[in-house]
Amino acid sequence: MATKGISAFLGKSIDNIGDLTQGIRNSGVNLKAVRVTGILLNDKNPRFEELGGWNGLGTIEYQEIDNPIVFSKYPTAKPLISNSKQFPLINEIVYLILAPNTSIGGFTQSQNAYYVNVVSLWNHPHHNGFPSNPQTPPPAQQKDYQQTQAGSVRRVTDQSTEINLGNTFIERSNIHPLLPFEGDILQEGRWGNSIRFSSTIKNTQTGQSQNNWSLTGTSGDPITIIRNGQGNQTEEGWIPITEEINNNDASIYLTSTQSIPLIASSINYFSYPSGSSPTVPNQYTGKQVVLNSGRLMFNASEDHLLLSSAKSIGLSSAGTVNIDTPIFTVQTDKIYLGSKNATEPLMLGNSTVDLLRQLIEGIQGLVQILSIQVGTPPGTPLEPTSTTAKNLLPTLSQLANNLDTLTSKDNFTS
């Protein structure tokens, strides 16, 4: 049984699949367990047109377990449910059910085979494939198979597999299932991605939390966790794990009363007045949405990107905060630059220029009068006042001409 790194309890011989199928048949339910031999996933499949083109996506080819005949073209079955699909891998086991096809409205009606969920042979989200001939495994895995068929967990460490699972699917030994808690609803992908609908879980006897999100709140408080990637993976992929926000590749947590042990990249809140800083992320216990990944990208392709807060919007970076835009507008009653305790007011550019212009013009008038003052004997210039005033006039004119360069053409205040 090739389930590299997969938690696997056979319980009984694999022949029980046939026994179970027969039992279902005897009960009157028209179900049949079959092995997947192929699946249509794109237009490169040689039977693409034959199986309906794009309308045939997800169609499997199969072989009966209790009658494994080899065909040049295997019989086929479509997914039973069209809006929620779990595409099986080659050598996984699925159940078939007969149901009406598109001739349902005609005088004669026929039925087609449709498949339902993959049989969870190994009870593992990564794959549940089973070799077509488990009695002749490679020598390196013979002991492994014997132990598994005896009821123990298959724990492959040699990185080898003899199951054909498809053209691109490569079995990994480090994909862990999620550890469930009472009342959980779990949706798990094959590669360490998942959605958990859960709650705060505490021991009813001791009150101790059962996981890393149940340190606060009351048992039954809801939480939803969306996770992609497992982070600290081990080769012991049969051991279940719980989500770890600081190690998983990307996470979204929707909480009610839980505190999430997020290690924030920066918790510099020095710009806030004393006593009004936000609660650090790993101590907040209110309703919140927590996003964490190596990079976050928010993009509005057609309309606005809006941030709205009942208290504050805090930007805290371990590096820099950069804003690149053609126009940057801030409308507020007060702006503090450099420090939350800044007391030096900014000057208004146009008003300052107007005052300086009036001052220069007044001095120019005074200097003009001083430059033509006469002394004694009558008719001679008043020295050195006259000469100094005449020399000052060009300087004042140049200063007046340069006043317009003091104001920015790009930055404005009110």
Number of C-alpha atoms within 10 A of each C-alpha: 28 24 29 28 27 30 24 23 16 18 13 11 10 14 10 13 19 17 12 13 20 15 14 15 13 10 9 8 12 14 20 22 25 26 27 25 22 22 23 22 15 13 13 8 14 10 14 18 12 9 18 11 14 13 11 21 18 21 22 28 19 27 22 17 18 16 9 12 9 10 9 5 9 16 13 20 23 22 21 17 12 8 6 8 12 12 18 27 23 25 23 24 28 22 18 22 17 17 13 13 13 10 11 12 9 8 6 7 11 12 13 14 19 22 26 21 16 21 18 15 20 21 16 22 21 24 28 24 25 22 20 17 9 17 11 12 19 13 8 11 17 15 13 19 24 16 13 19 20 13 15 16 20 25 21 22 12 11 11 16 20 16 22 20 24 14 9 7 11 11 22 20 23 21 29 27 26 22 13 14 15 10 11 12 13 16 13 17 15 15 18 22 21 21 19 20 15 19 24 25 25 19 10 9 6 7 12 13 18 13 14 17 21 22 20 20 20 16 15 14 16 17 19 17 19 17 22 18 17 25 15 11 16 14 18 18 22 25 16 14 15 15 23 18 24 17 16 20 19 20 22 17 21 17 22 18 22 27 21 23 16 17 13 14 10 12 16 14 17 11 17 14 10 9 6 11 14 14 11 14 15 13 13 16 17 12 13 15 12 15 14 19 14 7 7 9 4 6 9 8 7 6 7 8 9 6 6 7 7 5 8 11 10 14 11 16 13 10 8 7 8 6 7 6 6 5 7 9 8 8 8 7 6 6 11 13 13 7 10 13 10 10 9 8 9 10 9 12 16 15 10 13 18 13 11 15 18 12 12 16 15 12 15 20 11 13 20 16 13 18 21 16 15 15 13 9 8 8 9 12 17 17 14 9 16 21 14 13 20 16 12 16 17 12 12 16 13 10 13 18 11 12 15 14 9 11 14 10 7 7 10 12 10 7
